[in-house]
Amino acid sequence: MTDVLVVGAGPTGLTLACELARRGVGHRVLERSPRPFEGSRGKGLQPRTLEVFDDLGIVDRVLAAGADYPTVRLHLGGDAFQEMRMDELHAPRPDVPYPNVWMLPQWRTGELLAQRLAELGGAVELGVEVAGLSQDADGVRATLADGSSVSARYLIGADGGRSMVRRAVGVGFEGETFETERLVVADVLVAGLDRDRWHVWPGADGRSMRLGLCPLPGTDRYQLYAPPAADAEPTDAELAELVALTTDGAVGLREVG
């Protein structure tokens, strides 16, 4: 029986696993996906997160792989544009050594945490799905999708917003999901656009957003985001058409993913 079973190997589960490994606490990390997360969905690291990464011994790698958030350029039609920042850059202070939000693709954050976990003697078990849970006086038993089981003194659910662990133990998820507020997010390769700015094309009303393309540091990719035109997930061809129409053909989408 292991001490702690961590279900989910995203940034949260990996950070916890690193903390357990550095303190010599026996643990296993199970991730149902057969491979590490590949997208950039969460690309912003907060100042406090950077302090945690400093304590874990990876902040230098995180800073080397990422960048400050760039200036946002709002494309207003023709040659007209407006530039702004999401937040002004702040100088470090003794009590806030990393005062600015740091941009790093989520897959890279996961990669750096997994590397640190390996250095500490830990590992992620990919392609291992937890299908059920039971608990008694001795601990927790996790039933896996292949029919086998794993026992642990404690089990941690770090398996995201649709957490199986949360559902199994009856823990609610605070907040609401507004189905009318949806966004398509994709990592894309484009041509015809500089990488010095975060580019946004507002909607016709000037307040909504039609298309955003944010350069991802340490890669040749941009994070694309746009409101969906329908309930179905857009095809690559539909995304390419959206980019071409929105930018009057100035920007071309070359690859998705």
DAGIGI-V929586 format. One record per residue. N is the residue number from 1. RES is the residue in three letters. SS is DSSP state (H for helix, E for strand, C for the rest). Layout:
# DAGIGI-V929586
{{N/RES/SS} {N/RES/SS}}
This chain:
# DAGIGI-V929586
{{1/MET/C} {2/THR/E} {3/ASP/E} {4/VAL/E} {5/LEU/E} {6/VAL/E} {7/VAL/E} {8/GLY/C} {9/ALA/C} {10/GLY/C} {11/PRO/H} {12/THR/H} {13/GLY/H} {14/LEU/H} {15/THR/H} {16/LEU/H} {17/ALA/H} {18/CYS/H} {19/GLU/H} {20/LEU/H} {21/ALA/H} {22/ARG/H} {23/ARG/C} {24/GLY/C} {25/VAL/C} {26/GLY/C} {27/HIS/E} {28/ARG/E} {29/VAL/E} {30/LEU/E} {31/GLU/E} {32/ARG/C} {33/SER/C} {34/PRO/C} {35/ARG/C} {36/PRO/C} {37/PHE/C} {38/GLU/C} {39/GLY/C} {40/SER/C} {41/ARG/C} {42/GLY/C} {43/LYS/C} {44/GLY/E} {45/LEU/E} {46/GLN/C} {47/PRO/H} {48/ARG/H} {49/THR/H} {50/LEU/H} {51/GLU/H} {52/VAL/H} {53/PHE/H} {54/ASP/H} {55/ASP/H} {56/LEU/H} {57/GLY/C} {58/ILE/C} {59/VAL/H} {60/ASP/H} {61/ARG/H} {62/VAL/H} {63/LEU/H} {64/ALA/H} {65/ALA/H} {66/GLY/C} {67/ALA/E} {68/ASP/E} {69/TYR/C} {70/PRO/C} {71/THR/E} {72/VAL/E} {73/ARG/E} {74/LEU/E} {75/HIS/E} {76/LEU/E} {77/GLY/E} {78/GLY/C} {79/ASP/C} {80/ALA/E} {81/PHE/E} {82/GLN/E} {83/GLU/E} {84/MET/E} {85/ARG/C} {86/MET/C} {87/ASP/C} {88/GLU/C} {89/LEU/C} {90/HIS/C} {91/ALA/C} {92/PRO/C} {93/ARG/E} {94/PRO/C} {95/ASP/C} {96/VAL/E} {97/PRO/C} {98/TYR/C} {99/PRO/C} {100/ASN/C} {101/VAL/C} {102/TRP/E} {103/MET/E} {104/LEU/C} {105/PRO/C} {106/GLN/H} {107/TRP/H} {108/ARG/H} {109/THR/H} {110/GLY/H} {111/GLU/H} {112/LEU/H} {113/LEU/H} {114/ALA/H} {115/GLN/H} {116/ARG/H} {117/LEU/H} {118/ALA/H} {119/GLU/H} {120/LEU/C} {121/GLY/C} {122/GLY/C} {123/ALA/C} {124/VAL/E} {125/GLU/E} {126/LEU/E} {127/GLY/C} {128/VAL/C} {129/GLU/C} {130/VAL/E} {131/ALA/E} {132/GLY/E} {133/LEU/E} {134/SER/E} {135/GLN/E} {136/ASP/E} {137/ALA/C} {138/ASP/C} {139/GLY/E} {140/VAL/E} {141/ARG/E} {142/ALA/E} {143/THR/E} {144/LEU/E} {145/ALA/C} {146/ASP/C} {147/GLY/C} {148/SER/C} {149/SER/E} {150/VAL/E} {151/SER/E} {152/ALA/E} {153/ARG/E} {154/TYR/E} {155/LEU/E} {156/ILE/E} {157/GLY/E} {158/ALA/C} {159/ASP/C} {160/GLY/C} {161/GLY/C} {162/ARG/C} {163/SER/C} {164/MET/H} {165/VAL/H} {166/ARG/H} {167/ARG/H} {168/ALA/H} {169/VAL/H} {170/GLY/C} {171/VAL/C} {172/GLY/C} {173/PHE/C} {174/GLU/C} {175/GLY/C} {176/GLU/C} {177/THR/C} {178/PHE/C} {179/GLU/C} {180/THR/C} {181/GLU/C} {182/ARG/C} {183/LEU/C} {184/VAL/E} {185/VAL/E} {186/ALA/E} {187/ASP/E} {188/VAL/E} {189/LEU/E} {190/VAL/E} {191/ALA/E} {192/GLY/C} {193/LEU/C} {194/ASP/C} {195/ARG/C} {196/ASP/C} {197/ARG/E} {198/TRP/E} {199/HIS/E} {200/VAL/E} {201/TRP/E} {202/PRO/E} {203/GLY/C} {204/ALA/C} {205/ASP/C} {206/GLY/C} {207/ARG/C} {208/SER/C} {209/MET/E} {210/ARG/E} {211/LEU/E} {212/GLY/E} {213/LEU/E} {214/CYS/E} {215/PRO/E} {216/LEU/C} {217/PRO/C} {218/GLY/C} {219/THR/C} {220/ASP/C} {221/ARG/C} {222/TYR/E} {223/GLN/E} {224/LEU/E} {225/TYR/E} {226/ALA/E} {227/PRO/C} {228/PRO/C} {229/ALA/C} {230/ALA/C} {231/ASP/C} {232/ALA/C} {233/GLU/C} {234/PRO/C} {235/THR/C} {236/ASP/H} {237/ALA/H} {238/GLU/H} {239/LEU/H} {240/ALA/H} {241/GLU/H} {242/LEU/H} {243/VAL/H} {244/ALA/H} {245/LEU/H} {246/THR/H} {247/THR/C} {248/ASP/C} {249/GLY/C} {250/ALA/C} {251/VAL/C} {252/GLY/E} {253/LEU/E} {254/ARG/E} {255/GLU/E} {256/VAL/E} {257/GLY/C}}
